[in-house]
Amino acid sequence: MQFGVTYYPDQHPRDSWDEEFSKIKKTGFEIVRFLEMAWDFIEPAEGKWSFDDLDHAINLCEKHKLKVVLGVPVAQAPQWLVKKHPEILHAANDGTIHPEYGPRPNACRDNPIFKQYAETLTKVLAQKYAKHPALFMWQIDNEPGYPPLDLTDNKDYCHCLHTKQAFIEWAKSRYGSIEKLNDAWGTKFWTGTFSAFDEISTPKGGMWDAGNPHIYLDWFRFKSENISKWLINLKKIIREHDKEHKVGTNSFTSIPNRIVDHSIISHKMDWFGWDIYPKGTENTEESLSQIASYWRSICQASGSEFIVSELQGGSTVRWGCGEAVSGKDISSWVNLLAKQGAKIILFHNWRPPLFGSETGGFGILKPDGSTTERHQAIIKIIQEYGSRLRQSGLRVTEDAPSSVCIYYSKDSEIQTFQEEGFSRPCSPKWFSGRGNLGLFFGLNSIAGAYRLASNKNRNLSFVFDLNSLNCKFLLLTNPYLLSTNDFENIQSFIEGGGKVISESRLGVKDENGHLHMNPLFEKLLNVESISTEIINNSMKLKNIKALAYGFRDIVKLKDSKSKVLLKFSDELPAIIERNIGKGKIVYAAFSMFSSMLESNNLLERMKNALRIL
């Protein structure tokens, strides 16, 4: 385990840097991270490179034996570039241009002008600092999954002509012919058929405006793959000049429409960093552990190193819960992250900014640079960490096969959100309580599955595809979209001795979001699907004093091999168990995992009823 901290020399007087780096080292930090948001620090005007200050900062790090995570600051275009080429700014779905002094990121990665400038910047930095003895790792971009307009509808990505063309080229590559695209997008519905690829545009309607759900699904896939392509290209440029140091990027978790698919953007990254502010996002110990397990699993799947690139060092500003952070909080977070296998923890940040959008936020120290209780706690944590790890036997999760895996489908999450949308200010008779079934359903589902499976301290991981399952127990969260191949993999897993717990809607739709003519769970359980409904408010589960929420599959058993473990209060099957080959499946005909989060559900009773974990 290594510890480090963010410190931005460009935001502080040059004559203070030596003392600050000295304090950072004396705290016990080995690593310092900077530059990822400071393009104009090294190129204050076009082509006028100014490296004196950056050279001085990195040389001071070498002097104090600090290793540098050096950012490639393409996340925010400098003002001179915006003024010369305003066309690089993002265009929202309604044509609104990104505010001139607005949020980040401010430039479209599909714009060829911006791409050229970003590639030049990357090349210049790699050429100059690849062999510097203080260099530790490269960070390309900063939170590249961050939505440029940071809104809650479809303004969250660029809709300029360059992105439109990139989307068209992506669709061409995926489908090959306009006929196959029309089939996948179901364009015969409501006269939406395309006769040529150049008729395609980016989807500009709101996520819940009866827009084509298949196009929206591919739009989210495109966004993830497009960002991955951007990152891989920048890494390739660095590799032309530096084949030694690791290259990676960072991101965070959030509601589905804001965040792209981590399993895709982490692809080919040497490290993938998690930015986490537990007080700001009001994480409980359980939720923090669950997301850490998720992030570790993302890194395992992509072959990247799991690091915490930003761990909250002080109170948040501008967003989230602004409660004070204590040394006790930090100690608890570090212990939890160590158990989950984080290799590096970088705090954010050393000193709170004195200006800008994050004025006064996140700092370990006070604004004047004096120590805090948090700072003293971190000193103690770093000093004692090694001995505490050895003496207490603190278990660090390794990359060994997990006995329990939770399947998380981004496609199912996006499709569910597109259908159910946000909570809306209208009569419950109209939207039927669908807010939690749209915006938060996927997140609640994996959180509930984690609560169910992690209780006995098993080695637990998440999986993001079903092609090679190496576990004993598989939990299928929100298994709404399943290809025939995915279904066959699940079936083979069970027949070979695996045990599966699934919630409702297993394989109701295929990978394109089309309905299977018969839900795939029919074949697995040998049942007849009568219908799938949304439970209005809640429904009682018979005999265990618990409530069911979410989506309900109304089913009828066809044989006696499927055993009903629980019934709804209306006597219909709620939980079904069936042995298949050497294994078994326990199928909940309701949204069981998200129901686990409700206070009036009895978790232990449910676990006893499942009889499998």
C-alpha positions as CSV (number, residue, x, y, z in Angstrom):
1,M,0.0,0.0,0.0
2,Q,1.3,3.5,-0.9
3,F,-0.2,6.8,0.1
4,G,-0.1,10.1,-1.7
5,V,-2.0,13.4,-2.1
6,T,-3.1,15.9,-4.7
7,Y,-1.3,19.2,-4.6
8,Y,-1.6,21.9,-7.3
9,P,1.5,24.0,-7.5
10,D,-0.1,26.3,-10.1
11,Q,-2.6,27.4,-7.5
12,H,0.0,28.5,-5.0
13,P,3.0,31.0,-4.9
14,R,6.1,29.5,-6.4
15,D,8.2,30.4,-3.3
16,S,5.9,28.2,-1.1
17,W,6.4,25.0,-3.1
18,D,9.6,23.8,-1.5
19,E,8.1,24.0,2.0
20,E,4.8,22.4,0.9
21,F,6.5,19.4,-0.7
22,S,8.7,19.1,2.4
23,K,5.5,19.0,4.6
24,I,4.0,16.4,2.2
25,K,7.0,14.2,2.6
26,K,7.1,14.6,6.4
27,T,3.5,13.6,6.6
28,G,4.5,10.3,5.2
29,F,3.2,10.6,1.6
30,E,5.2,9.0,-1.1
31,I,3.3,10.3,-4.1
32,V,2.0,13.6,-5.2
33,R,-0.5,14.2,-8.1
34,F,-0.9,17.3,-10.1
35,L,-1.3,19.1,-13.5
36,E,-4.5,17.2,-14.7
37,M,-6.5,20.4,-14.9
38,A,-3.7,23.0,-15.8
39,W,-3.2,23.2,-19.5
40,D,-2.5,26.9,-19.4
41,F,0.1,26.4,-16.7
42,I,2.4,25.0,-19.4
43,E,1.0,26.5,-22.6
44,P,-0.3,30.0,-21.6
45,A,-0.7,30.9,-25.3
46,E,-0.8,28.9,-28.4
47,G,2.6,27.2,-29.1
48,K,4.3,29.2,-26.3
49,W,5.4,26.4,-24.0
50,S,6.5,27.5,-20.5
51,F,8.0,24.7,-18.5
52,D,10.1,26.6,-16.0
53,D,7.5,26.3,-13.2
54,L,6.6,22.7,-13.9
55,D,10.3,21.8,-14.1
56,H,10.8,23.4,-10.8
57,A,7.8,21.6,-9.2
58,I,8.9,18.2,-10.5
59,N,12.5,18.8,-9.5
60,L,11.4,19.7,-6.0
61,C,9.5,16.4,-5.9
62,E,12.7,14.6,-6.8
63,K,14.6,16.6,-4.1
64,H,12.1,15.5,-1.5
65,K,11.9,11.9,-2.8
66,L,8.3,12.2,-3.9
67,K,6.9,10.3,-6.9
68,V,4.7,12.2,-9.3
69,V,1.4,11.2,-10.9
70,L,1.6,13.6,-13.8
71,G,-1.6,14.7,-15.4
72,V,-2.1,15.2,-19.1
73,P,-4.5,18.2,-18.8
74,V,-6.8,17.7,-21.8
75,A,-9.9,17.7,-19.6
76,Q,-10.3,21.5,-20.0
77,A,-9.3,23.6,-23.0
78,P,-7.6,26.9,-22.1
79,Q,-9.3,30.2,-22.8
80,W,-6.9,31.1,-25.7
81,L,-8.0,27.9,-27.5
82,V,-11.7,28.5,-26.8
83,K,-11.4,32.1,-28.1
84,K,-9.6,31.0,-31.3
85,H,-11.8,28.0,-31.9
86,P,-15.2,28.4,-30.2
87,E,-16.5,25.6,-32.3
88,I,-14.7,23.1,-30.0
89,L,-17.3,23.8,-27.2
90,H,-20.0,21.2,-26.6
91,A,-23.4,21.6,-28.2
92,A,-26.3,20.4,-26.1
93,N,-29.3,18.5,-27.5
94,D,-31.2,21.7,-27.9
95,G,-28.4,23.5,-29.7
96,T,-27.2,25.4,-26.6
97,I,-23.4,25.9,-26.7
98,H,-21.4,25.1,-23.6
99,P,-21.1,28.2,-21.4
100,E,-18.0,30.2,-22.1
101,Y,-16.9,30.0,-18.4
102,G,-18.9,27.0,-17.7
103,P,-18.3,23.6,-16.1
104,R,-15.9,20.9,-17.2
105,P,-15.1,19.4,-19.6
106,N,-15.6,22.2,-22.0
107,A,-14.4,20.8,-25.3
108,C,-15.7,18.1,-27.6
109,R,-13.3,15.2,-28.0
110,D,-14.7,14.5,-31.4
111,N,-13.8,17.9,-32.7
112,P,-10.7,17.4,-35.0
113,I,-9.2,20.8,-34.0
114,F,-9.4,20.0,-30.3
115,K,-8.2,16.5,-30.8
116,Q,-5.1,17.8,-32.7
117,Y,-4.3,20.3,-29.9
118,A,-4.8,17.6,-27.2
119,E,-2.6,15.1,-29.1
120,T,0.2,17.8,-29.4
121,L,0.0,18.5,-25.7
122,T,0.2,14.8,-24.8
123,K,3.2,14.3,-27.1
124,V,5.1,17.3,-25.8
125,L,4.6,16.3,-22.2
126,A,5.6,12.7,-22.9
127,Q,8.7,13.7,-24.8
128,K,9.8,16.1,-22.0
129,Y,9.1,14.1,-18.8
130,A,9.3,10.4,-19.8
131,K,12.7,10.0,-18.3
132,H,12.4,12.3,-15.3
133,P,13.4,10.4,-12.2
134,A,10.4,11.7,-10.2
135,L,7.8,10.5,-12.7
136,F,5.8,7.7,-11.3
137,M,2.6,7.4,-13.5
138,W,0.7,9.3,-16.1
139,Q,-2.9,10.3,-15.7
140,I,-4.6,11.1,-19.0
141,D,-7.6,13.4,-18.9
142,N,-9.5,13.8,-15.6
143,E,-12.8,12.0,-14.9
144,P,-13.4,11.5,-18.7
145,G,-16.8,10.1,-18.0
146,Y,-17.9,13.4,-16.4
147,P,-20.9,14.8,-18.4
148,P,-19.9,18.0,-20.1
149,L,-23.1,19.9,-19.3
150,D,-23.7,18.1,-16.0
151,L,-27.4,18.0,-16.3
152,T,-30.0,15.3,-15.7
153,D,-31.4,14.8,-19.2
154,N,-29.8,14.2,-22.6
155,K,-27.8,17.4,-22.5
156,D,-25.1,15.4,-20.9
157,Y,-23.0,14.7,-24.0
158,C,-22.1,16.6,-27.2
159,H,-24.5,16.8,-30.1
160,C,-22.3,18.7,-32.5
161,L,-21.8,17.7,-36.1
162,H,-18.5,15.9,-35.3
163,T,-20.1,13.8,-32.6
164,K,-23.0,13.1,-34.9
165,Q,-20.5,11.8,-37.5
166,A,-18.7,9.8,-34.9
167,F,-22.0,8.2,-33.9
168,I,-22.8,7.4,-37.5
169,E,-19.3,5.8,-38.0
170,W,-19.8,3.8,-34.8
171,A,-23.2,2.5,-36.1
172,K,-21.7,1.6,-39.4
173,S,-19.0,-0.4,-37.7
174,R,-21.4,-2.1,-35.4
175,Y,-24.1,-3.1,-37.9
176,G,-22.4,-3.0,-41.4
177,S,-25.6,-2.3,-43.3
178,I,-28.5,0.1,-42.9
179,E,-30.9,-2.9,-43.0
180,K,-29.3,-4.5,-39.9
181,L,-29.3,-1.2,-38.1
182,N,-33.0,-0.7,-38.9
183,D,-33.7,-4.2,-37.5
184,A,-31.7,-3.6,-34.3
185,W,-33.3,-0.1,-33.8
186,G,-36.8,-1.3,-34.5
187,T,-37.4,1.6,-36.8
188,K,-40.6,0.2,-38.3
189,F,-42.3,1.4,-35.2
190,W,-43.7,5.0,-35.7
191,T,-42.2,5.4,-39.2
192,G,-38.6,5.7,-38.1
193,T,-36.9,3.7,-40.9
194,F,-33.5,5.0,-42.2
195,S,-32.6,4.7,-45.9
196,A,-29.0,5.7,-45.4
197,F,-26.6,6.1,-42.5
198,D,-26.2,9.9,-43.1
199,E,-29.9,10.3,-42.1
200,I,-29.0,9.3,-38.5
201,S,-28.6,12.0,-35.9
202,T,-27.8,12.0,-32.2
203,P,-30.8,11.3,-30.0
204,K,-32.0,14.7,-28.8
205,G,-35.2,13.9,-27.0
206,G,-35.3,13.5,-23.2
207,M,-34.7,10.1,-21.8
208,W,-38.3,9.6,-21.0
209,D,-40.0,11.3,-23.9
210,A,-41.2,8.1,-25.7
211,G,-38.0,8.2,-27.8
212,N,-36.7,5.1,-29.5
213,P,-35.2,3.0,-26.7
214,H,-32.9,1.0,-28.9
215,I,-31.2,4.1,-30.2
216,Y,-30.8,5.4,-26.7
217,L,-29.2,2.1,-25.7
218,D,-26.7,2.3,-28.5
219,W,-26.2,6.0,-27.7
220,F,-24.9,5.1,-24.3
221,R,-22.8,2.3,-25.7
222,F,-21.3,4.7,-28.2
223,K,-20.5,7.3,-25.5
224,S,-18.6,4.7,-23.5
225,E,-16.7,3.3,-26.5
226,N,-16.0,6.7,-27.8
227,I,-14.4,7.8,-24.6
228,S,-12.4,4.6,-24.5
229,K,-11.1,5.2,-28.0
230,W,-10.0,8.7,-26.9
231,L,-8.1,7.4,-23.9
232,I,-6.5,4.6,-25.8
233,N,-5.3,7.1,-28.5
234,L,-3.7,9.3,-25.8
235,K,-2.0,6.4,-24.2
236,K,-0.7,5.3,-27.5
237,I,1.0,8.7,-28.0
238,I,2.6,8.4,-24.6
239,R,3.8,4.9,-25.4
240,E,5.7,6.3,-28.4
241,H,7.9,8.1,-26.0
242,D,7.6,6.2,-22.7
243,K,7.3,2.5,-22.6
244,E,8.0,2.2,-18.9
245,H,5.6,4.2,-16.8
246,K,2.0,3.2,-16.2
247,V,-0.8,5.2,-17.9
248,G,-4.3,5.4,-16.6
249,T,-7.3,7.6,-15.8
250,N,-9.9,8.1,-13.1
251,S,-13.7,8.2,-12.7
252,F,-16.5,8.0,-10.2
253,T,-19.9,6.4,-9.7
254,S,-23.2,8.1,-10.0
255,I,-26.7,7.8,-11.5
256,P,-26.9,5.9,-14.8
257,N,-27.5,8.7,-17.2
258,R,-24.5,10.7,-16.0
259,I,-21.8,8.0,-16.0
260,V,-20.6,5.8,-18.9
261,D,-19.7,2.2,-18.6
262,H,-16.6,1.8,-16.4
263,S,-15.9,-1.7,-17.8
264,I,-15.4,-0.1,-21.2
265,I,-13.5,3.1,-20.4
266,S,-11.0,1.2,-18.2
267,H,-10.1,-1.1,-21.1
268,K,-6.4,-1.0,-21.8
269,M,-5.6,1.3,-18.9
270,D,-2.7,0.3,-16.8
271,W,-4.5,1.7,-13.7
272,F,-8.0,2.9,-13.2
273,G,-8.6,5.3,-10.3
274,W,-11.7,5.8,-8.2
275,D,-12.6,9.3,-7.0
276,I,-14.6,8.8,-3.8
277,Y,-16.0,11.4,-1.3
278,P,-17.7,9.2,1.3
279,K,-19.0,12.1,3.4
280,G,-20.1,14.1,0.3
281,T,-22.1,11.2,-1.0
282,E,-23.2,10.0,2.4
283,N,-21.9,6.5,2.0
284,T,-22.4,4.1,4.8
285,E,-19.7,1.6,5.5
286,E,-21.7,-1.0,3.6
287,S,-22.2,1.1,0.5
288,L,-18.6,2.2,0.5
289,S,-17.5,-1.4,0.7
290,Q,-19.9,-2.4,-2.1
291,I,-18.7,0.3,-4.5
292,A,-15.1,-0.6,-3.6
293,S,-15.8,-4.2,-4.5
294,Y,-17.4,-3.0,-7.7
295,W,-14.3,-0.9,-8.6
296,R,-11.9,-3.7,-7.7
297,S,-13.9,-6.0,-10.0
298,I,-13.8,-3.4,-12.8
299,C,-10.0,-3.3,-12.5
300,Q,-9.8,-7.1,-12.4
301,A,-11.9,-7.4,-15.5
302,S,-9.8,-4.8,-17.5
303,G,-6.5,-5.9,-16.1
304,S,-5.8,-2.5,-14.6
305,E,-4.4,-1.6,-11.2
306,F,-7.0,-0.6,-8.6
307,I,-6.0,2.8,-7.1
308,V,-8.0,5.4,-5.2
309,S,-7.1,8.5,-7.1
310,E,-9.1,10.9,-4.9
311,L,-10.1,10.1,-1.4
312,Q,-11.9,12.9,0.4
313,G,-9.6,14.9,2.7
314,G,-12.0,17.6,3.9
315,S,-15.5,18.8,3.6
316,T,-17.2,19.0,0.2
317,V,-18.3,22.3,-1.3
318,R,-20.8,23.1,-4.1
319,W,-22.3,19.6,-4.1
320,G,-23.2,16.8,-1.7
321,C,-23.2,16.7,2.1
322,G,-20.9,19.3,3.5
323,E,-20.4,17.7,7.0
324,A,-16.9,17.9,8.5
325,V,-14.5,15.0,7.9
326,S,-12.8,13.6,11.0
327,G,-9.6,11.6,11.4
328,K,-11.8,8.7,12.6
329,D,-13.6,8.8,9.3
330,I,-10.4,8.7,7.3
331,S,-9.0,5.9,9.3
332,S,-12.2,3.8,8.7
333,W,-12.1,4.6,5.0
334,V,-8.5,3.6,4.6
335,N,-9.0,0.3,6.4
336,L,-11.9,-0.6,4.3
337,L,-10.2,0.3,1.0
338,A,-7.1,-1.7,2.0
339,K,-9.3,-4.7,2.6
340,Q,-10.8,-4.3,-0.8
341,G,-7.4,-4.4,-2.5
342,A,-6.6,-0.8,-3.3
343,K,-2.9,-0.6,-4.2
344,I,-2.5,3.2,-3.8
345,I,-4.6,5.7,-2.0
346,L,-4.3,9.4,-3.0
347,F,-6.0,12.0,-0.8
348,H,-7.7,15.0,-2.3
349,N,-6.4,17.4,-1.6
350,W,-3.4,18.8,0.4
351,R,-4.8,22.4,0.8
352,P,-8.2,23.7,0.1
353,P,-8.4,26.1,-2.9
354,L,-8.5,29.8,-2.1
355,F,-10.5,30.5,-5.3
356,G,-12.5,28.8,-8.0
357,S,-15.5,26.5,-8.1
358,E,-14.1,24.4,-5.2
359,T,-13.1,27.3,-3.0
360,G,-12.5,26.1,0.5
361,G,-13.2,22.4,-0.2
362,F,-11.6,19.1,0.4
363,G,-8.3,20.2,2.0
364,I,-6.5,18.1,4.6
365,L,-4.9,21.3,5.9
366,K,-6.5,24.6,6.8
367,P,-6.5,27.3,4.2
368,D,-3.4,28.9,5.7
369,G,-1.6,25.6,5.5
370,S,-1.7,24.8,9.2
371,T,-2.3,21.3,10.5
372,T,-5.7,19.8,11.3
373,E,-6.9,16.8,13.3
374,R,-7.4,15.0,9.9
375,H,-3.8,15.7,9.0
376,Q,-2.5,14.3,12.3
377,A,-4.7,11.3,11.8
378,I,-3.2,10.7,8.4
379,I,0.3,10.9,9.7
380,K,-0.6,8.2,12.3
381,I,-2.3,6.0,9.7
382,I,0.7,6.1,7.4
383,Q,3.1,5.4,10.3
384,E,1.2,2.6,11.8
385,Y,-0.3,1.1,8.7
386,G,2.3,-1.5,7.9
387,S,2.5,-2.8,11.5
388,R,-1.2,-2.7,11.9
389,L,-1.6,-4.8,8.7
390,R,0.8,-7.4,10.0
391,Q,-0.4,-7.6,13.6
392,S,-4.1,-7.6,13.1
393,G,-4.1,-9.8,10.1
394,L,-6.1,-7.2,8.1
395,R,-7.3,-9.2,5.1
396,V,-6.5,-7.7,1.7
397,T,-8.8,-8.9,-1.1
398,E,-6.5,-10.4,-3.7
399,D,-7.3,-11.2,-7.3
400,A,-8.3,-14.8,-6.5
401,P,-11.5,-16.3,-7.9
402,S,-14.5,-15.2,-5.9
403,S,-16.9,-17.7,-4.4
404,V,-19.8,-15.2,-5.0
405,C,-20.2,-13.0,-8.1
406,I,-22.8,-10.3,-8.7
407,Y,-23.7,-9.7,-12.3
408,Y,-24.2,-6.0,-13.2
409,S,-25.6,-5.1,-16.6
410,K,-25.1,-1.5,-17.7
411,D,-27.3,-2.2,-20.7
412,S,-30.2,-3.4,-18.4
413,E,-29.7,-0.3,-16.2
414,I,-29.9,2.1,-19.1
415,Q,-32.9,0.4,-20.7
416,T,-34.8,0.4,-17.4
417,F,-33.9,4.1,-16.9
418,Q,-35.0,5.0,-20.4
419,E,-38.4,3.3,-19.9
420,E,-39.1,4.4,-16.4
421,G,-37.3,7.8,-16.3
422,F,-37.2,10.2,-13.4
423,S,-39.7,10.9,-10.6
424,R,-42.2,13.2,-12.2
425,P,-44.4,15.8,-10.6
426,C,-47.7,14.2,-11.5
427,S,-50.4,12.0,-10.0
428,P,-49.2,8.5,-8.8
429,K,-51.9,7.1,-11.0
430,W,-49.9,8.3,-13.9
431,F,-46.4,7.4,-13.1
432,S,-47.1,4.5,-10.7
433,G,-44.2,5.3,-8.4
434,R,-41.7,4.8,-11.2
435,G,-39.0,7.2,-10.1
436,N,-37.1,4.6,-8.0
437,L,-37.6,2.1,-10.9
438,G,-35.9,4.4,-13.3
439,L,-33.1,6.6,-12.0
440,F,-31.9,4.5,-9.0
441,F,-33.2,1.0,-9.8
442,G,-29.9,-0.4,-11.1
443,L,-27.9,1.0,-8.3
444,N,-30.4,-0.2,-5.7
445,S,-30.4,-3.6,-7.2
446,I,-26.7,-4.2,-6.9
447,A,-26.6,-2.6,-3.4
448,G,-29.3,-5.1,-2.2
449,A,-27.5,-8.0,-3.8
450,Y,-24.3,-7.0,-2.0
451,R,-26.2,-6.7,1.3
452,L,-27.5,-10.2,0.8
453,A,-24.2,-11.9,-0.3
454,S,-21.6,-10.0,1.8
455,N,-23.1,-10.8,5.2
456,K,-20.8,-13.8,5.8
457,N,-17.6,-12.1,4.6
458,R,-17.2,-14.1,1.5
459,N,-14.8,-13.3,-1.2
460,L,-17.2,-11.4,-3.4
461,S,-16.8,-9.7,-6.8
462,F,-18.8,-8.2,-9.6
463,V,-18.9,-9.5,-13.1
464,F,-19.9,-7.6,-16.2
465,D,-20.2,-10.3,-18.8
466,L,-21.3,-13.9,-18.6
467,N,-18.8,-15.6,-20.9
468,S,-16.5,-17.1,-18.3
469,L,-17.9,-17.6,-14.9
470,N,-15.5,-18.7,-12.2
471,C,-17.5,-18.7,-9.0
472,K,-19.9,-20.9,-7.0
473,F,-22.7,-18.5,-6.6
474,L,-24.0,-16.0,-9.1
475,L,-26.5,-13.3,-8.3
476,L,-28.3,-11.8,-11.3
477,T,-29.3,-8.2,-10.6
478,N,-31.8,-6.5,-13.0
479,P,-31.2,-9.3,-15.6
480,Y,-33.7,-7.5,-18.0
481,L,-31.6,-7.7,-21.2
482,L,-30.0,-11.0,-22.0
483,S,-28.8,-12.3,-25.3
484,T,-29.3,-15.9,-26.2
485,N,-25.6,-16.5,-25.7
486,D,-25.8,-15.0,-22.2
487,F,-28.7,-17.2,-21.3
488,E,-26.9,-20.3,-22.5
489,N,-23.9,-19.4,-20.4
490,I,-26.2,-19.1,-17.3
491,Q,-27.8,-22.4,-18.1
492,S,-24.4,-24.1,-18.6
493,F,-23.1,-22.6,-15.3
494,I,-26.1,-24.1,-13.4
495,E,-25.9,-27.5,-15.1
496,G,-22.2,-27.7,-14.1
497,G,-23.0,-27.2,-10.4
498,G,-23.3,-23.4,-10.1
499,K,-26.0,-21.8,-7.9
500,V,-27.9,-18.8,-9.2
501,I,-30.1,-16.3,-7.4
502,S,-32.0,-14.1,-9.8
503,E,-34.6,-11.4,-9.4
504,S,-37.5,-10.8,-11.8
505,R,-37.5,-10.1,-15.5
506,L,-34.7,-12.5,-16.4
507,G,-34.2,-12.3,-20.1
508,V,-37.4,-10.5,-20.9
509,K,-35.5,-8.5,-23.6
510,D,-32.6,-9.3,-25.8
511,E,-29.3,-7.4,-26.2
512,N,-30.9,-4.8,-28.5
513,G,-33.8,-4.2,-26.1
514,H,-36.3,-6.2,-28.1
515,L,-38.8,-8.4,-26.3
516,H,-38.0,-12.1,-26.5
517,M,-41.2,-13.8,-27.8
518,N,-41.1,-15.8,-24.6
519,P,-39.1,-14.5,-21.5
520,L,-36.0,-16.7,-21.1
521,F,-36.8,-17.5,-17.5
522,E,-39.7,-19.6,-18.8
523,K,-37.3,-22.1,-20.3
524,L,-35.0,-22.1,-17.2
525,L,-37.8,-22.6,-14.7
526,N,-40.3,-24.5,-16.9
527,V,-43.0,-22.0,-16.1
528,E,-45.5,-20.0,-18.1
529,S,-45.2,-16.2,-18.0
530,I,-48.6,-14.6,-17.6
531,S,-47.3,-11.0,-17.5
532,T,-44.8,-8.7,-15.8
533,E,-46.3,-5.8,-13.8
534,I,-45.1,-3.0,-11.7
535,I,-46.0,-3.4,-8.0
536,N,-48.1,-0.4,-6.9
537,N,-46.5,0.7,-3.6
538,S,-45.7,-2.8,-2.2
539,M,-47.0,-6.3,-1.9
540,K,-46.8,-8.7,1.1
541,L,-44.8,-11.9,1.1
542,K,-46.8,-14.5,2.8
543,N,-45.6,-15.9,6.2
544,I,-42.4,-13.9,6.5
545,K,-43.7,-10.4,7.3
546,A,-41.8,-8.8,4.4
547,L,-42.7,-6.7,1.5
548,A,-41.9,-6.9,-2.2
549,Y,-41.3,-3.9,-4.4
550,G,-40.5,-3.2,-8.0
551,F,-41.3,-5.4,-11.0
552,R,-43.3,-8.6,-10.5
553,D,-43.4,-11.6,-12.9
554,I,-46.7,-13.4,-12.7
555,V,-46.0,-17.0,-13.5
556,K,-47.6,-20.4,-13.5
557,L,-45.6,-23.6,-12.8
558,K,-45.8,-26.3,-15.4
559,D,-44.3,-29.2,-13.4
560,S,-43.5,-30.3,-9.8
561,K,-39.7,-30.0,-10.2
562,S,-40.0,-26.2,-9.5
563,K,-40.6,-25.7,-5.9
564,V,-42.3,-22.6,-4.5
565,L,-40.4,-21.4,-1.5
566,L,-42.5,-18.3,-0.9
567,K,-45.8,-16.9,-2.1
568,F,-47.2,-13.4,-2.4
569,S,-50.2,-12.6,-0.3
570,D,-52.4,-13.3,-3.4
571,E,-51.0,-16.9,-3.4
572,L,-49.0,-16.4,-6.6
573,P,-45.3,-17.7,-6.6
574,A,-42.9,-15.2,-5.2
575,I,-39.7,-17.3,-4.9
576,I,-39.1,-20.5,-6.9
577,E,-36.3,-23.0,-6.6
578,R,-35.4,-25.5,-9.3
579,N,-32.5,-28.0,-9.6
580,I,-30.9,-28.1,-13.0
581,G,-28.2,-30.6,-13.6
582,K,-25.7,-30.4,-10.8
583,G,-26.8,-26.9,-9.7
584,K,-29.8,-24.9,-8.9
585,I,-31.5,-21.6,-9.5
586,V,-33.5,-19.6,-6.9
587,Y,-35.7,-17.2,-8.8
588,A,-37.5,-14.2,-7.2
589,A,-40.5,-13.1,-9.2
590,F,-40.1,-9.6,-7.9
591,S,-37.3,-7.0,-7.6
592,M,-35.8,-8.8,-4.6
593,F,-32.5,-7.1,-4.4
594,S,-33.7,-3.5,-4.3
595,S,-36.4,-4.7,-1.9
596,M,-33.6,-5.7,0.5
597,L,-32.9,-2.1,1.1
598,E,-36.3,-1.3,2.5
599,S,-36.4,-1.1,6.3
600,N,-39.5,-3.1,6.6
601,N,-38.0,-6.1,4.9
602,L,-36.4,-8.7,7.1
603,L,-33.1,-9.6,5.6
604,E,-32.4,-12.6,7.7
605,R,-35.8,-14.1,7.1
606,M,-35.3,-13.6,3.3
607,K,-31.9,-15.3,3.6
608,N,-33.4,-18.2,5.4
609,A,-36.1,-18.5,2.7
610,L,-33.5,-18.5,0.0
611,R,-31.6,-21.4,1.6
612,I,-28.7,-21.0,-0.8
613,L,-26.2,-18.6,0.7
